[in-house]
Structure formats: C-alpha cells, structure tokens
Amino acid sequence: MFFFNELTASLSIADRIVVASVFKAEAIPEPERLSTATLVQELHRKGHSARECKDADAIVDSIAPELREGDVVAILSNGGFGGIYEKLPARLTKAA
C-alpha cells in the first residue's frame, strides 16, 4: 500500500483514531488497496487507540456518545463521505 507508513505516522498524533472501511475496495487492485485492519493493528502496536467502522453512519454511531464539549474531531475524506459532515453535528445537537 502506497504511503502506509506516512499514513500511520500522521494518524498517530490523534488521541483516538477511527477509520472507515475502504469504499468500493473491489475496484482497487489488492496490492494497492489500503488494509484498514492492518492499519488499525499497526496503530495498536504503536500504542494508539484505533478502530475501524464500516461507514460514516457507523462512525457517527460509535463516536457521538463519546464526545464531550471541547473535543476536536478531524474528518479526513476526499468527498462527502456518506453525509458525515452533516450527520455528526446533527447527532451532537440532538444529544445536547
């Protein structure tokens, strides 16, 4: 996987890391495809809190109950990512 070490290093600065499964993974040749399971394992090996969720909805369901006032969430995506930019704030507003 291209840039695996760089990705691992950049994510390592976060307190907690949540990654989504690769969208349309079957369209990416296996040698070039990110293994999110391997990424999470490597982050754990380096002592970081990391987990994988199936998609944006699963991420919102997973992290919304854990977030507290003052927390910072960085969402890294190359697109709309299942509406997470709207769904997470809506869930947090509803919970407040």
N, CA, C and O of each residue as an XYZ file, in Angstrom:
384
protein
N       0.854     -1.173      0.000
C       0.000      0.000      0.000
C       0.894      1.228      0.000
O       1.811      1.350      0.812
N       0.614      2.122     -0.912
C       1.373      3.353     -1.011
C       1.177      4.203      0.245
O       0.057      4.334      0.740
N       2.243      4.769      0.750
C       2.212      5.715      1.862
C       1.657      5.145      3.163
O       1.167      5.905      3.998
N       1.720      3.837      3.358
C       1.205      3.236      4.586
C       1.918      3.795      5.812
O       1.274      4.169      6.792
N       3.227      3.853      5.757
C       3.988      4.344      6.917
C       3.683      5.808      7.197
O       3.569      6.211      8.355
N       3.551      6.607      6.140
C       3.236      8.016      6.313
C       1.829      8.203      6.889
O       1.612      9.067      7.739
N       0.890      7.402      6.431
C      -0.475      7.474      6.953
C      -0.492      7.096      8.425
O      -1.120      7.774      9.239
N       0.187      6.029      8.763
C       0.258      5.593     10.158
C       0.863      6.688     11.028
O       0.344      6.985     12.104
N       1.939      7.279     10.577
C       2.599      8.339     11.343
C       1.692      9.561     11.503
O       1.629     10.148     12.583
N       0.998      9.941     10.443
C       0.159     11.141     10.535
C      -1.048     10.911     11.446
O      -1.463     11.826     12.158
N      -1.608      9.724     11.434
C      -2.740      9.432     12.304
C      -2.313      9.290     13.760
O      -3.118      9.474     14.673
N      -1.070      8.971     13.963
C      -0.562      8.722     15.318
C      -0.593      9.938     16.228
O      -0.460      9.792     17.443
N      -0.763     11.119     15.681
C      -0.796     12.308     16.531
C      -2.155     12.499     17.199
O      -2.286     13.303     18.121
N      -3.161     11.768     16.739
C      -4.508     11.891     17.314
C      -4.610     11.103     18.615
O      -3.901     10.118     18.822
N      -5.509     11.561     19.486
C      -5.757     10.825     20.729
C      -6.498      9.522     20.460
O      -6.206      8.493     21.068
N      -7.459      9.577     19.542
C      -8.217      8.385     19.147
C      -8.395      8.420     17.638
O      -8.570      9.487     17.051
N      -8.351      7.268     17.024
C      -8.409      7.172     15.572
C      -9.528      6.220     15.180
O      -9.624      5.108     15.698
N     -10.368      6.668     14.264
C     -11.426      5.826     13.716
C     -11.296      5.888     12.204
O     -11.325      6.971     11.620
N     -11.156      4.752     11.579
C     -11.060      4.698     10.118
C     -12.257      3.930      9.575
O     -12.779      3.014     10.211
N     -12.671      4.329      8.388
C     -13.763      3.631      7.715
C     -13.189      2.582      6.781
O     -12.065      2.707      6.293
N     -13.966      1.566      6.546
C     -13.590      0.571      5.553
C     -13.426      1.258      4.207
O     -14.061      2.281      3.951
N     -12.595      0.714      3.360
C     -12.331      1.304      2.054
C     -13.582      1.207      1.183
O     -14.127      0.121      0.987
N     -14.029      2.340      0.668
C     -15.205      2.405     -0.197
C     -14.886      1.761     -1.538
O     -13.870      2.071     -2.160
N     -15.751      0.875     -1.972
C     -15.587      0.151     -3.245
C     -14.189     -0.476     -3.356
O     -13.501     -0.335     -4.366
N     -13.807     -1.157     -2.304
C     -12.470     -1.760     -2.240
C     -12.191     -2.684     -3.419
O     -11.056     -2.785     -3.884
N     -13.232     -3.356     -3.897
C     -13.045     -4.297     -5.001
C     -12.562     -3.611     -6.279
O     -12.041     -4.278     -7.173
N     -12.724     -2.307     -6.379
C     -12.300     -1.576     -7.572
C     -10.814     -1.215     -7.530
O     -10.270     -0.706     -8.510
N     -10.165     -1.475     -6.406
C      -8.752     -1.142     -6.235
C      -7.947     -2.437     -6.246
O      -8.255     -3.357     -5.489
N      -6.925     -2.523     -7.087
C      -6.102     -3.739     -7.092
C      -5.575     -4.018     -5.684
O      -5.124     -3.107     -4.989
N      -5.633     -5.257     -5.280
C      -5.272     -5.624     -3.912
C      -3.901     -5.116     -3.466
O      -3.775     -4.635     -2.340
N      -2.864     -5.208     -4.315
C      -1.556     -4.712     -3.853
C      -1.538     -3.203     -3.576
O      -0.664     -2.717     -2.858
N      -2.494     -2.464     -4.139
C      -2.558     -1.016     -3.963
C      -3.590     -0.600     -2.915
O      -3.639      0.568     -2.531
N      -4.401     -1.526     -2.455
C      -5.525     -1.235     -1.564
C      -5.062     -1.130     -0.113
O      -4.265     -1.939      0.362
N      -5.572     -0.126      0.571
C      -5.300      0.015      1.997
C      -5.993     -1.097      2.761
O      -7.183     -1.347      2.568
N      -5.259     -1.751      3.612
C      -5.852     -2.708      4.536
C      -6.100     -1.963      5.834
O      -5.177     -1.722      6.612
N      -7.357     -1.599      6.060
C      -7.680     -0.862      7.278
C      -7.436     -1.723      8.517
O      -7.076     -1.204      9.574
N      -7.629     -3.016      8.389
C      -7.354     -3.903      9.522
C      -5.872     -3.865      9.885
O      -5.518     -3.833     11.063
N      -5.012     -3.868      8.877
C      -3.572     -3.791      9.125
C      -3.202     -2.435      9.697
O      -2.353     -2.344     10.584
N      -3.833     -1.380      9.197
C      -3.590     -0.030      9.725
C      -3.944      0.040     11.204
O      -3.159      0.542     12.009
N      -5.108     -0.453     11.561
C      -5.537     -0.440     12.962
C      -4.587     -1.284     13.811
O      -4.216     -0.877     14.912
N      -4.195     -2.445     13.316
C      -3.253     -3.289     14.057
C      -1.923     -2.568     14.291
O      -1.361     -2.626     15.385
N      -1.433     -1.896     13.262
C      -0.160     -1.185     13.385
C      -0.273     -0.029     14.384
O       0.644      0.205     15.172
N      -1.387      0.684     14.351
C      -1.595      1.763     15.315
C      -1.666      1.210     16.735
O      -1.104      1.800     17.657
N      -2.352      0.084     16.917
C      -2.391     -0.558     18.239
C      -0.989     -0.962     18.676
O      -0.605     -0.752     19.827
N      -0.233     -1.539     17.757
C       1.127     -1.984     18.064
C       1.987     -0.816     18.559
O       2.877     -0.990     19.391
N       1.702      0.367     18.034
C       2.449      1.560     18.432
C       1.828      2.258     19.643
O       2.269      3.337     20.039
N       0.796      1.629     20.231
C       0.222      2.144     21.468
C      -0.896      3.161     21.305
O      -1.187      3.909     22.238
N      -1.524      3.201     20.139
C      -2.576      4.180     19.881
C      -3.964      3.540     19.924
O      -4.133      2.357     19.627
N      -4.940      4.348     20.299
C      -6.332      3.916     20.300
C      -6.868      4.051     18.877
O      -6.953      5.160     18.350
N      -7.224      2.947     18.263
C      -7.708      2.976     16.880
C      -8.751      1.891     16.684
O      -8.702      0.833     17.311
N      -9.698      2.181     15.798
C     -10.709      1.184     15.456
C     -11.218      1.457     14.052
O     -11.039      2.546     13.507
N     -11.852      0.454     13.481
C     -12.432      0.551     12.147
C     -13.947      0.474     12.252
O     -14.494     -0.306     13.032
N     -14.610      1.296     11.455
C     -16.065      1.248     11.332
C     -16.416      1.045      9.860
O     -15.665      1.433      8.964
N     -17.559      0.437      9.637
C     -17.972      0.082      8.277
C     -18.139      1.298      7.378
O     -17.714      1.278      6.223
N     -18.756      2.358      7.896
C     -19.064      3.522      7.062
C     -19.303      4.739      7.944
O     -19.123      4.686      9.160
N     -19.713      5.842      7.310
C     -19.918      7.098      8.040
C     -20.980      6.960      9.123
O     -20.805      7.478     10.226
N     -22.074      6.273      8.826
C     -23.123      6.097      9.832
C     -22.598      5.350     11.050
O     -22.918      5.704     12.185
N     -21.803      4.329     10.820
C     -21.233      3.561     11.931
C     -20.261      4.416     12.744
O     -20.179      4.275     13.964
N     -19.531      5.295     12.071
C     -18.620      6.184     12.796
C     -19.413      7.136     13.681
O     -19.081      7.318     14.852
N     -20.461      7.744     13.127
C     -21.288      8.658     13.922
C     -21.871      7.927     15.123
O     -21.824      8.432     16.245
N     -22.424      6.730     14.888
C     -22.995      5.945     15.991
C     -21.947      5.615     17.049
O     -22.251      5.561     18.241
N     -20.723      5.398     16.607
C     -19.657      4.990     17.508
C     -19.097      6.150     18.322
O     -18.892      6.017     19.529
N     -18.849      7.282     17.677
C     -18.141      8.350     18.391
C     -19.048      9.373     19.058
O     -18.647      9.988     20.046
N     -20.245      9.571     18.552
C     -21.116     10.610     19.113
C     -21.310     10.463     20.627
O     -21.217     11.457     21.347
N     -21.576      9.257     21.125
C     -21.772      9.129     22.577
C     -20.502      9.404     23.401
O     -20.586      9.683     24.597
N     -19.345      9.323     22.766
C     -18.075      9.510     23.474
C     -17.613     10.956     23.522
O     -16.795     11.317     24.369
N     -18.126     11.790     22.621
C     -17.625     13.151     22.504
C     -18.115     14.036     23.636
O     -19.255     13.930     24.089
N     -17.231     14.902     24.074
C     -17.530     15.841     25.154
C     -17.230     17.257     24.673
O     -16.464     17.455     23.730
N     -17.839     18.236     25.330
C     -17.609     19.626     24.972
C     -16.110     19.909     24.977
O     -15.397     19.526     25.905
N     -15.646     20.577     23.938
C     -14.232     20.906     23.812
C     -13.435     19.919     22.972
O     -12.309     20.218     22.572
N     -14.003     18.741     22.698
C     -13.309     17.777     21.846
C     -13.212     18.323     20.422
O     -14.078     19.073     19.974
N     -12.168     17.943     19.734
C     -11.964     18.317     18.335
C     -11.998     17.042     17.508
O     -11.304     16.070     17.804
N     -12.820     17.065     16.464
C     -12.921     15.925     15.560
C     -12.429     16.367     14.194
O     -12.937     17.341     13.640
N     -11.457     15.673     13.649
C     -10.972     15.939     12.290
C     -11.477     14.819     11.391
O     -11.223     13.641     11.643
N     -12.185     15.197     10.352
C     -12.694     14.220      9.388
C     -11.872     14.382      8.115
O     -11.871     15.446      7.494
N     -11.181     13.326      7.738
C     -10.343     13.356      6.549
C     -11.007     12.509      5.472
O     -11.164     11.298      5.623
N     -11.391     13.163      4.391
C     -12.091     12.461      3.325
C     -11.825     13.164      2.008
O     -11.483     14.346      1.980
N     -11.982     12.435      0.927
C     -11.835     13.042     -0.387
C     -13.197     13.294     -1.038
O     -13.287     13.444     -2.257
N     -14.250     13.339     -0.226
C     -15.587     13.581     -0.757
C     -16.576     13.779      0.374
O     -16.191     14.061      1.509
N     -17.851     13.631      0.059
C     -18.921     13.858      1.020
C     -18.998     12.832      2.126
O     -19.613     13.088      3.161
N     -18.390     11.678      1.934
C     -18.270     10.625      2.927
C     -19.577     10.312      3.643
O     -19.663     10.376      4.869
N     -20.589      9.974      2.854
C     -21.848      9.493      3.414
C     -22.601     10.508      4.250
O     -23.432     10.144      5.082
N     -22.306     11.806      4.025
C     -23.009     12.844      4.757
C     -22.523     13.061      6.175
O     -23.219     13.693      6.970
N     -21.346     12.554      6.516
C     -20.858     12.661      7.901
C     -20.713     14.101      8.358
O     -20.855     14.392      9.546
N     -20.432     15.004      7.430
C     -20.247     16.412      7.796
C     -21.540     17.028      8.319
O     -21.496     17.986      9.091
N     -22.666     16.504      7.917
C     -23.961     16.953      8.420
C     -24.469     16.050      9.547
O     -25.057     16.530     10.515
N     -24.241     14.755      9.417
C     -24.789     13.787     10.370
C     -24.192     13.908     11.767
O     -24.918     13.834     12.757
N     -22.890     14.091     11.856
C     -22.268     14.157     13.180
C     -22.722     15.400     13.949
O     -23.133     15.265     15.102
N     -22.668     16.606     13.368
C     -23.173     17.759     14.121
C     -24.651     17.636     14.474
O     -25.063     18.039     15.562
N     -25.452     17.084     13.565
C     -26.888     16.906     13.864
C     -27.079     15.985     15.047
O     -27.900     16.263     15.921
N     -26.336     14.893     15.090
C     -26.434     13.944     16.222
C     -26.007     14.612     17.518
O     -26.644     14.421     18.554
N     -24.941     15.391     17.469
C     -24.456     16.045     18.683
C     -25.431     17.117     19.164
O     -25.627     17.281     20.368
N     -26.038     17.838     18.241
C     -27.030     18.846     18.604
C     -28.249     18.186     19.234
O     -28.787     18.681     20.225
N     -28.680     17.076     18.662
C     -29.828     16.333     19.184
C     -29.542     15.819     20.598
O     -30.422     15.831     21.458
N     -28.333     15.377     20.827
C     -27.961     14.808     22.125
C     -27.835     15.876     23.213
O     -27.983     15.591     24.402
N     -27.558     17.109     22.783
C     -27.307     18.187     23.765
C     -28.553     18.673     24.395
O     -28.510     19.570     25.236
